[in-house]
C-alpha cells in the first residue's frame, strides 16, 4: 500500500524517472488509490504537462479504459479537466472516444458540459466520437452546449451531425434550451 501511495505521489509530481523505475520493477499501474478512487492514469489526465507521464504509464501496462472508482476513464477525466494535451495524447495512444462512464456518458458529452477549449470537442469528433449521447433526462451534447452557451462547441457538434431537432425528456430542443437559459 505504501508503494502504491508513493507511486501516486510520483504521478502527481510528474516524476517520470521514478514512475518508470517502479513500473520496470513490476508495479501494476491498474489500481485505485484508496483515498481518492483515482487510477494513476486518471490522476495524470487531470494534471498539466503530463504527456511523458501518460506515455510512461501506458508503456508500463496502464490500460486506457481502466476506470476510476467514479466510473470515468482517463479520457473522461481529461475532457472534464479541459485538458486538451492529455486528451490528444490518450486519443493518439488509442483510447476510444466512445467509452461511457457509469452514467452512460461519453467524453464528448462532458466536453459539451464543461466547455473550455473547443478544440477538445473538435478532437473527439474528428476521432469519430459518436454524437447524440443521452443522459438520464434525455439531454444530448447540443442541449448542454446551448444550456451553458458554448457556441463553438455547438458549431462543431452541428458540423459533425448533431440533430438540432433532438428533444430531451421534457420535449425541449436545443433552441428551447437556449431560450430557457437566456443563451
MODELLER restraints for C-alpha pairs under 7 A, 6 or more apart:
rsr = mdl.restraints
at = mdl.atoms
rsr.add(forms.Gaussian(group=physical.xy_distance, feature=features.Distance(at['CA:7:A'], at['CA:19:A']), mean=6.62, stdev=0.5))
rsr.add(forms.Gaussian(group=physical.xy_distance, feature=features.Distance(at['CA:8:A'], at['CA:40:A']), mean=6.02, stdev=0.5))
rsr.add(forms.Gaussian(group=physical.xy_distance, feature=features.Distance(at['CA:10:A'], at['CA:18:A']), mean=6.61, stdev=0.5))
rsr.add(forms.Gaussian(group=physical.xy_distance, feature=features.Distance(at['CA:10:A'], at['CA:19:A']), mean=6.20, stdev=0.5))
rsr.add(forms.Gaussian(group=physical.xy_distance, feature=features.Distance(at['CA:11:A'], at['CA:19:A']), mean=6.93, stdev=0.5))
rsr.add(forms.Gaussian(group=physical.xy_distance, feature=features.Distance(at['CA:11:A'], at['CA:40:A']), mean=6.56, stdev=0.5))
rsr.add(forms.Gaussian(group=physical.xy_distance, feature=features.Distance(at['CA:11:A'], at['CA:44:A']), mean=6.47, stdev=0.5))
rsr.add(forms.Gaussian(group=physical.xy_distance, feature=features.Distance(at['CA:11:A'], at['CA:53:A']), mean=6.88, stdev=0.5))
rsr.add(forms.Gaussian(group=physical.xy_distance, feature=features.Distance(at['CA:14:A'], at['CA:50:A']), mean=6.68, stdev=0.5))
rsr.add(forms.Gaussian(group=physical.xy_distance, feature=features.Distance(at['CA:14:A'], at['CA:53:A']), mean=6.25, stdev=0.5))
rsr.add(forms.Gaussian(group=physical.xy_distance, feature=features.Distance(at['CA:16:A'], at['CA:52:A']), mean=6.80, stdev=0.5))
rsr.add(forms.Gaussian(group=physical.xy_distance, feature=features.Distance(at['CA:16:A'], at['CA:53:A']), mean=5.55, stdev=0.5))
rsr.add(forms.Gaussian(group=physical.xy_distance, feature=features.Distance(at['CA:16:A'], at['CA:56:A']), mean=6.91, stdev=0.5))
rsr.add(forms.Gaussian(group=physical.xy_distance, feature=features.Distance(at['CA:20:A'], at['CA:56:A']), mean=6.19, stdev=0.5))
rsr.add(forms.Gaussian(group=physical.xy_distance, feature=features.Distance(at['CA:23:A'], at['CA:60:A']), mean=5.53, stdev=0.5))
rsr.add(forms.Gaussian(group=physical.xy_distance, feature=features.Distance(at['CA:28:A'], at['CA:61:A']), mean=6.88, stdev=0.5))
rsr.add(forms.Gaussian(group=physical.xy_distance, feature=features.Distance(at['CA:29:A'], at['CA:40:A']), mean=6.43, stdev=0.5))
rsr.add(forms.Gaussian(group=physical.xy_distance, feature=features.Distance(at['CA:29:A'], at['CA:57:A']), mean=6.84, stdev=0.5))
rsr.add(forms.Gaussian(group=physical.xy_distance, feature=features.Distance(at['CA:29:A'], at['CA:61:A']), mean=6.57, stdev=0.5))
rsr.add(forms.Gaussian(group=physical.xy_distance, feature=features.Distance(at['CA:29:A'], at['CA:62:A']), mean=5.28, stdev=0.5))
rsr.add(forms.Gaussian(group=physical.xy_distance, feature=features.Distance(at['CA:30:A'], at['CA:39:A']), mean=6.59, stdev=0.5))
rsr.add(forms.Gaussian(group=physical.xy_distance, feature=features.Distance(at['CA:30:A'], at['CA:62:A']), mean=5.63, stdev=0.5))
rsr.add(forms.Gaussian(group=physical.xy_distance, feature=features.Distance(at['CA:30:A'], at['CA:63:A']), mean=6.77, stdev=0.5))
rsr.add(forms.Gaussian(group=physical.xy_distance, feature=features.Distance(at['CA:30:A'], at['CA:66:A']), mean=6.85, stdev=0.5))
rsr.add(forms.Gaussian(group=physical.xy_distance, feature=features.Distance(at['CA:31:A'], at['CA:39:A']), mean=5.64, stdev=0.5))
rsr.add(forms.Gaussian(group=physical.xy_distance, feature=features.Distance(at['CA:32:A'], at['CA:38:A']), mean=5.34, stdev=0.5))
rsr.add(forms.Gaussian(group=physical.xy_distance, feature=features.Distance(at['CA:32:A'], at['CA:39:A']), mean=4.78, stdev=0.5))
rsr.add(forms.Gaussian(group=physical.xy_distance, feature=features.Distance(at['CA:32:A'], at['CA:68:A']), mean=6.47, stdev=0.5))
rsr.add(forms.Gaussian(group=physical.xy_distance, feature=features.Distance(at['CA:32:A'], at['CA:69:A']), mean=6.90, stdev=0.5))
rsr.add(forms.Gaussian(group=physical.xy_distance, feature=features.Distance(at['CA:33:A'], at['CA:39:A']), mean=6.14, stdev=0.5))
rsr.add(forms.Gaussian(group=physical.xy_distance, feature=features.Distance(at['CA:37:A'], at['CA:68:A']), mean=5.74, stdev=0.5))
rsr.add(forms.Gaussian(group=physical.xy_distance, feature=features.Distance(at['CA:37:A'], at['CA:69:A']), mean=4.79, stdev=0.5))
rsr.add(forms.Gaussian(group=physical.xy_distance, feature=features.Distance(at['CA:38:A'], at['CA:68:A']), mean=4.78, stdev=0.5))
rsr.add(forms.Gaussian(group=physical.xy_distance, feature=features.Distance(at['CA:38:A'], at['CA:69:A']), mean=6.46, stdev=0.5))
rsr.add(forms.Gaussian(group=physical.xy_distance, feature=features.Distance(at['CA:39:A'], at['CA:68:A']), mean=5.53, stdev=0.5))
rsr.add(forms.Gaussian(group=physical.xy_distance, feature=features.Distance(at['CA:41:A'], at['CA:54:A']), mean=6.55, stdev=0.5))
rsr.add(forms.Gaussian(group=physical.xy_distance, feature=features.Distance(at['CA:41:A'], at['CA:57:A']), mean=6.89, stdev=0.5))
rsr.add(forms.Gaussian(group=physical.xy_distance, feature=features.Distance(at['CA:41:A'], at['CA:74:A']), mean=5.89, stdev=0.5))
rsr.add(forms.Gaussian(group=physical.xy_distance, feature=features.Distance(at['CA:42:A'], at['CA:68:A']), mean=6.62, stdev=0.5))
rsr.add(forms.Gaussian(group=physical.xy_distance, feature=features.Distance(at['CA:42:A'], at['CA:73:A']), mean=6.50, stdev=0.5))
rsr.add(forms.Gaussian(group=physical.xy_distance, feature=features.Distance(at['CA:42:A'], at['CA:74:A']), mean=4.25, stdev=0.5))
rsr.add(forms.Gaussian(group=physical.xy_distance, feature=features.Distance(at['CA:42:A'], at['CA:77:A']), mean=6.16, stdev=0.5))
rsr.add(forms.Gaussian(group=physical.xy_distance, feature=features.Distance(at['CA:44:A'], at['CA:50:A']), mean=6.10, stdev=0.5))
rsr.add(forms.Gaussian(group=physical.xy_distance, feature=features.Distance(at['CA:44:A'], at['CA:54:A']), mean=6.51, stdev=0.5))
rsr.add(forms.Gaussian(group=physical.xy_distance, feature=features.Distance(at['CA:45:A'], at['CA:74:A']), mean=5.59, stdev=0.5))
rsr.add(forms.Gaussian(group=physical.xy_distance, feature=features.Distance(at['CA:45:A'], at['CA:77:A']), mean=5.87, stdev=0.5))
rsr.add(forms.Gaussian(group=physical.xy_distance, feature=features.Distance(at['CA:45:A'], at['CA:78:A']), mean=4.78, stdev=0.5))
rsr.add(forms.Gaussian(group=physical.xy_distance, feature=features.Distance(at['CA:45:A'], at['CA:86:A']), mean=5.71, stdev=0.5))
rsr.add(forms.Gaussian(group=physical.xy_distance, feature=features.Distance(at['CA:46:A'], at['CA:77:A']), mean=6.13, stdev=0.5))
rsr.add(forms.Gaussian(group=physical.xy_distance, feature=features.Distance(at['CA:46:A'], at['CA:78:A']), mean=5.60, stdev=0.5))
rsr.add(forms.Gaussian(group=physical.xy_distance, feature=features.Distance(at['CA:46:A'], at['CA:81:A']), mean=5.51, stdev=0.5))
rsr.add(forms.Gaussian(group=physical.xy_distance, feature=features.Distance(at['CA:46:A'], at['CA:83:A']), mean=6.75, stdev=0.5))
rsr.add(forms.Gaussian(group=physical.xy_distance, feature=features.Distance(at['CA:50:A'], at['CA:86:A']), mean=6.87, stdev=0.5))
rsr.add(forms.Gaussian(group=physical.xy_distance, feature=features.Distance(at['CA:51:A'], at['CA:86:A']), mean=6.36, stdev=0.5))
rsr.add(forms.Gaussian(group=physical.xy_distance, feature=features.Distance(at['CA:51:A'], at['CA:89:A']), mean=6.56, stdev=0.5))
rsr.add(forms.Gaussian(group=physical.xy_distance, feature=features.Distance(at['CA:64:A'], at['CA:74:A']), mean=6.76, stdev=0.5))
rsr.add(forms.Gaussian(group=physical.xy_distance, feature=features.Distance(at['CA:64:A'], at['CA:95:A']), mean=5.78, stdev=0.5))
rsr.add(forms.Gaussian(group=physical.xy_distance, feature=features.Distance(at['CA:65:A'], at['CA:73:A']), mean=5.58, stdev=0.5))
rsr.add(forms.Gaussian(group=physical.xy_distance, feature=features.Distance(at['CA:66:A'], at['CA:73:A']), mean=6.02, stdev=0.5))
rsr.add(forms.Gaussian(group=physical.xy_distance, feature=features.Distance(at['CA:67:A'], at['CA:73:A']), mean=4.49, stdev=0.5))
rsr.add(forms.Gaussian(group=physical.xy_distance, feature=features.Distance(at['CA:71:A'], at['CA:101:A']), mean=5.06, stdev=0.5))
rsr.add(forms.Gaussian(group=physical.xy_distance, feature=features.Distance(at['CA:71:A'], at['CA:102:A']), mean=4.79, stdev=0.5))
rsr.add(forms.Gaussian(group=physical.xy_distance, feature=features.Distance(at['CA:72:A'], at['CA:101:A']), mean=4.86, stdev=0.5))
rsr.add(forms.Gaussian(group=physical.xy_distance, feature=features.Distance(at['CA:72:A'], at['CA:102:A']), mean=6.98, stdev=0.5))
rsr.add(forms.Gaussian(group=physical.xy_distance, feature=features.Distance(at['CA:75:A'], at['CA:87:A']), mean=6.02, stdev=0.5))
rsr.add(forms.Gaussian(group=physical.xy_distance, feature=features.Distance(at['CA:75:A'], at['CA:90:A']), mean=6.55, stdev=0.5))
rsr.add(forms.Gaussian(group=physical.xy_distance, feature=features.Distance(at['CA:75:A'], at['CA:107:A']), mean=6.35, stdev=0.5))
rsr.add(forms.Gaussian(group=physical.xy_distance, feature=features.Distance(at['CA:76:A'], at['CA:106:A']), mean=6.97, stdev=0.5))
rsr.add(forms.Gaussian(group=physical.xy_distance, feature=features.Distance(at['CA:76:A'], at['CA:107:A']), mean=4.58, stdev=0.5))
rsr.add(forms.Gaussian(group=physical.xy_distance, feature=features.Distance(at['CA:78:A'], at['CA:86:A']), mean=6.03, stdev=0.5))
rsr.add(forms.Gaussian(group=physical.xy_distance, feature=features.Distance(at['CA:78:A'], at['CA:87:A']), mean=5.44, stdev=0.5))
rsr.add(forms.Gaussian(group=physical.xy_distance, feature=features.Distance(at['CA:79:A'], at['CA:87:A']), mean=6.58, stdev=0.5))
rsr.add(forms.Gaussian(group=physical.xy_distance, feature=features.Distance(at['CA:79:A'], at['CA:107:A']), mean=5.71, stdev=0.5))
rsr.add(forms.Gaussian(group=physical.xy_distance, feature=features.Distance(at['CA:79:A'], at['CA:110:A']), mean=6.28, stdev=0.5))
rsr.add(forms.Gaussian(group=physical.xy_distance, feature=features.Distance(at['CA:79:A'], at['CA:111:A']), mean=5.42, stdev=0.5))
rsr.add(forms.Gaussian(group=physical.xy_distance, feature=features.Distance(at['CA:80:A'], at['CA:110:A']), mean=5.85, stdev=0.5))
rsr.add(forms.Gaussian(group=physical.xy_distance, feature=features.Distance(at['CA:80:A'], at['CA:111:A']), mean=6.27, stdev=0.5))
rsr.add(forms.Gaussian(group=physical.xy_distance, feature=features.Distance(at['CA:80:A'], at['CA:114:A']), mean=6.25, stdev=0.5))
rsr.add(forms.Gaussian(group=physical.xy_distance, feature=features.Distance(at['CA:82:A'], at['CA:116:A']), mean=5.65, stdev=0.5))
rsr.add(forms.Gaussian(group=physical.xy_distance, feature=features.Distance(at['CA:82:A'], at['CA:117:A']), mean=6.78, stdev=0.5))
rsr.add(forms.Gaussian(group=physical.xy_distance, feature=features.Distance(at['CA:84:A'], at['CA:120:A']), mean=5.43, stdev=0.5))
rsr.add(forms.Gaussian(group=physical.xy_distance, feature=features.Distance(at['CA:97:A'], at['CA:107:A']), mean=6.53, stdev=0.5))
rsr.add(forms.Gaussian(group=physical.xy_distance, feature=features.Distance(at['CA:97:A'], at['CA:124:A']), mean=6.06, stdev=0.5))
rsr.add(forms.Gaussian(group=physical.xy_distance, feature=features.Distance(at['CA:97:A'], at['CA:127:A']), mean=6.88, stdev=0.5))
rsr.add(forms.Gaussian(group=physical.xy_distance, feature=features.Distance(at['CA:97:A'], at['CA:129:A']), mean=5.06, stdev=0.5))
rsr.add(forms.Gaussian(group=physical.xy_distance, feature=features.Distance(at['CA:98:A'], at['CA:106:A']), mean=5.78, stdev=0.5))
rsr.add(forms.Gaussian(group=physical.xy_distance, feature=features.Distance(at['CA:98:A'], at['CA:129:A']), mean=5.62, stdev=0.5))
rsr.add(forms.Gaussian(group=physical.xy_distance, feature=features.Distance(at['CA:98:A'], at['CA:130:A']), mean=6.38, stdev=0.5))
rsr.add(forms.Gaussian(group=physical.xy_distance, feature=features.Distance(at['CA:99:A'], at['CA:106:A']), mean=5.91, stdev=0.5))
rsr.add(forms.Gaussian(group=physical.xy_distance, feature=features.Distance(at['CA:100:A'], at['CA:106:A']), mean=4.72, stdev=0.5))
rsr.add(forms.Gaussian(group=physical.xy_distance, feature=features.Distance(at['CA:104:A'], at['CA:135:A']), mean=6.98, stdev=0.5))
rsr.add(forms.Gaussian(group=physical.xy_distance, feature=features.Distance(at['CA:105:A'], at['CA:133:A']), mean=6.45, stdev=0.5))
rsr.add(forms.Gaussian(group=physical.xy_distance, feature=features.Distance(at['CA:105:A'], at['CA:135:A']), mean=6.58, stdev=0.5))
rsr.add(forms.Gaussian(group=physical.xy_distance, feature=features.Distance(at['CA:106:A'], at['CA:133:A']), mean=6.91, stdev=0.5))
rsr.add(forms.Gaussian(group=physical.xy_distance, feature=features.Distance(at['CA:108:A'], at['CA:121:A']), mean=6.21, stdev=0.5))
rsr.add(forms.Gaussian(group=physical.xy_distance, feature=features.Distance(at['CA:108:A'], at['CA:124:A']), mean=6.35, stdev=0.5))
rsr.add(forms.Gaussian(group=physical.xy_distance, feature=features.Distance(at['CA:108:A'], at['CA:129:A']), mean=6.88, stdev=0.5))
rsr.add(forms.Gaussian(group=physical.xy_distance, feature=features.Distance(at['CA:109:A'], at['CA:133:A']), mean=6.73, stdev=0.5))
rsr.add(forms.Gaussian(group=physical.xy_distance, feature=features.Distance(at['CA:109:A'], at['CA:141:A']), mean=5.07, stdev=0.5))
rsr.add(forms.Gaussian(group=physical.xy_distance, feature=features.Distance(at['CA:111:A'], at['CA:121:A']), mean=6.04, stdev=0.5))
rsr.add(forms.Gaussian(group=physical.xy_distance, feature=features.Distance(at['CA:112:A'], at['CA:141:A']), mean=5.53, stdev=0.5))
rsr.add(forms.Gaussian(group=physical.xy_distance, feature=features.Distance(at['CA:112:A'], at['CA:144:A']), mean=5.80, stdev=0.5))
rsr.add(forms.Gaussian(group=physical.xy_distance, feature=features.Distance(at['CA:112:A'], at['CA:145:A']), mean=5.01, stdev=0.5))
rsr.add(forms.Gaussian(group=physical.xy_distance, feature=features.Distance(at['CA:112:A'], at['CA:153:A']), mean=6.44, stdev=0.5))
rsr.add(forms.Gaussian(group=physical.xy_distance, feature=features.Distance(at['CA:113:A'], at['CA:144:A']), mean=5.38, stdev=0.5))
rsr.add(forms.Gaussian(group=physical.xy_distance, feature=features.Distance(at['CA:113:A'], at['CA:145:A']), mean=6.25, stdev=0.5))
rsr.add(forms.Gaussian(group=physical.xy_distance, feature=features.Distance(at['CA:113:A'], at['CA:148:A']), mean=6.99, stdev=0.5))
rsr.add(forms.Gaussian(group=physical.xy_distance, feature=features.Distance(at['CA:115:A'], at['CA:150:A']), mean=6.02, stdev=0.5))
rsr.add(forms.Gaussian(group=physical.xy_distance, feature=features.Distance(at['CA:118:A'], at['CA:152:A']), mean=6.00, stdev=0.5))
rsr.add(forms.Gaussian(group=physical.xy_distance, feature=features.Distance(at['CA:118:A'], at['CA:153:A']), mean=5.43, stdev=0.5))
rsr.add(forms.Gaussian(group=physical.xy_distance, feature=features.Distance(at['CA:121:A'], at['CA:153:A']), mean=6.23, stdev=0.5))
rsr.add(forms.Gaussian(group=physical.xy_distance, feature=features.Distance(at['CA:122:A'], at['CA:156:A']), mean=6.14, stdev=0.5))
rsr.add(forms.Gaussian(group=physical.xy_distance, feature=features.Distance(at['CA:125:A'], at['CA:160:A']), mean=6.86, stdev=0.5))
rsr.add(forms.Gaussian(group=physical.xy_distance, feature=features.Distance(at['CA:131:A'], at['CA:162:A']), mean=5.98, stdev=0.5))
rsr.add(forms.Gaussian(group=physical.xy_distance, feature=features.Distance(at['CA:132:A'], at['CA:140:A']), mean=5.36, stdev=0.5))
rsr.add(forms.Gaussian(group=physical.xy_distance, feature=features.Distance(at['CA:132:A'], at['CA:141:A']), mean=6.37, stdev=0.5))
rsr.add(forms.Gaussian(group=physical.xy_distance, feature=features.Distance(at['CA:132:A'], at['CA:162:A']), mean=6.45, stdev=0.5))
rsr.add(forms.Gaussian(group=physical.xy_distance, feature=features.Distance(at['CA:133:A'], at['CA:140:A']), mean=5.47, stdev=0.5))
rsr.add(forms.Gaussian(group=physical.xy_distance, feature=features.Distance(at['CA:133:A'], at['CA:141:A']), mean=6.77, stdev=0.5))
rsr.add(forms.Gaussian(group=physical.xy_distance, feature=features.Distance(at['CA:134:A'], at['CA:140:A']), mean=4.75, stdev=0.5))
rsr.add(forms.Gaussian(group=physical.xy_distance, feature=features.Distance(at['CA:137:A'], at['CA:168:A']), mean=6.36, stdev=0.5))
rsr.add(forms.Gaussian(group=physical.xy_distance, feature=features.Distance(at['CA:137:A'], at['CA:169:A']), mean=5.33, stdev=0.5))
rsr.add(forms.Gaussian(group=physical.xy_distance, feature=features.Distance(at['CA:138:A'], at['CA:168:A']), mean=4.21, stdev=0.5))
rsr.add(forms.Gaussian(group=physical.xy_distance, feature=features.Distance(at['CA:138:A'], at['CA:169:A']), mean=4.82, stdev=0.5))
rsr.add(forms.Gaussian(group=physical.xy_distance, feature=features.Distance(at['CA:139:A'], at['CA:168:A']), mean=4.90, stdev=0.5))
rsr.add(forms.Gaussian(group=physical.xy_distance, feature=features.Distance(at['CA:142:A'], at['CA:154:A']), mean=6.03, stdev=0.5))
rsr.add(forms.Gaussian(group=physical.xy_distance, feature=features.Distance(at['CA:142:A'], at['CA:157:A']), mean=6.85, stdev=0.5))
rsr.add(forms.Gaussian(group=physical.xy_distance, feature=features.Distance(at['CA:142:A'], at['CA:162:A']), mean=6.98, stdev=0.5))
rsr.add(forms.Gaussian(group=physical.xy_distance, feature=features.Distance(at['CA:142:A'], at['CA:174:A']), mean=6.05, stdev=0.5))
rsr.add(forms.Gaussian(group=physical.xy_distance, feature=features.Distance(at['CA:143:A'], at['CA:174:A']), mean=4.75, stdev=0.5))
rsr.add(forms.Gaussian(group=physical.xy_distance, feature=features.Distance(at['CA:143:A'], at['CA:177:A']), mean=6.37, stdev=0.5))
rsr.add(forms.Gaussian(group=physical.xy_distance, feature=features.Distance(at['CA:145:A'], at['CA:151:A']), mean=6.90, stdev=0.5))
rsr.add(forms.Gaussian(group=physical.xy_distance, feature=features.Distance(at['CA:145:A'], at['CA:153:A']), mean=6.37, stdev=0.5))
rsr.add(forms.Gaussian(group=physical.xy_distance, feature=features.Distance(at['CA:145:A'], at['CA:154:A']), mean=5.69, stdev=0.5))
rsr.add(forms.Gaussian(group=physical.xy_distance, feature=features.Distance(at['CA:146:A'], at['CA:174:A']), mean=6.12, stdev=0.5))
rsr.add(forms.Gaussian(group=physical.xy_distance, feature=features.Distance(at['CA:146:A'], at['CA:177:A']), mean=6.21, stdev=0.5))
rsr.add(forms.Gaussian(group=physical.xy_distance, feature=features.Distance(at['CA:146:A'], at['CA:178:A']), mean=5.28, stdev=0.5))
rsr.add(forms.Gaussian(group=physical.xy_distance, feature=features.Distance(at['CA:146:A'], at['CA:183:A']), mean=6.76, stdev=0.5))
rsr.add(forms.Gaussian(group=physical.xy_distance, feature=features.Distance(at['CA:147:A'], at['CA:177:A']), mean=5.78, stdev=0.5))
rsr.add(forms.Gaussian(group=physical.xy_distance, feature=features.Distance(at['CA:147:A'], at['CA:178:A']), mean=5.94, stdev=0.5))
rsr.add(forms.Gaussian(group=physical.xy_distance, feature=features.Distance(at['CA:147:A'], at['CA:181:A']), mean=5.85, stdev=0.5))
rsr.add(forms.Gaussian(group=physical.xy_distance, feature=features.Distance(at['CA:147:A'], at['CA:183:A']), mean=6.90, stdev=0.5))
rsr.add(forms.Gaussian(group=physical.xy_distance, feature=features.Distance(at['CA:149:A'], at['CA:183:A']), mean=5.55, stdev=0.5))
rsr.add(forms.Gaussian(group=physical.xy_distance, feature=features.Distance(at['CA:164:A'], at['CA:173:A']), mean=6.89, stdev=0.5))
rsr.add(forms.Gaussian(group=physical.xy_distance, feature=features.Distance(at['CA:164:A'], at['CA:174:A']), mean=6.18, stdev=0.5))
rsr.add(forms.Gaussian(group=physical.xy_distance, feature=features.Distance(at['CA:165:A'], at['CA:173:A']), mean=5.59, stdev=0.5))
rsr.add(forms.Gaussian(group=physical.xy_distance, feature=features.Distance(at['CA:166:A'], at['CA:173:A']), mean=5.54, stdev=0.5))
rsr.add(forms.Gaussian(group=physical.xy_distance, feature=features.Distance(at['CA:167:A'], at['CA:173:A']), mean=4.55, stdev=0.5))
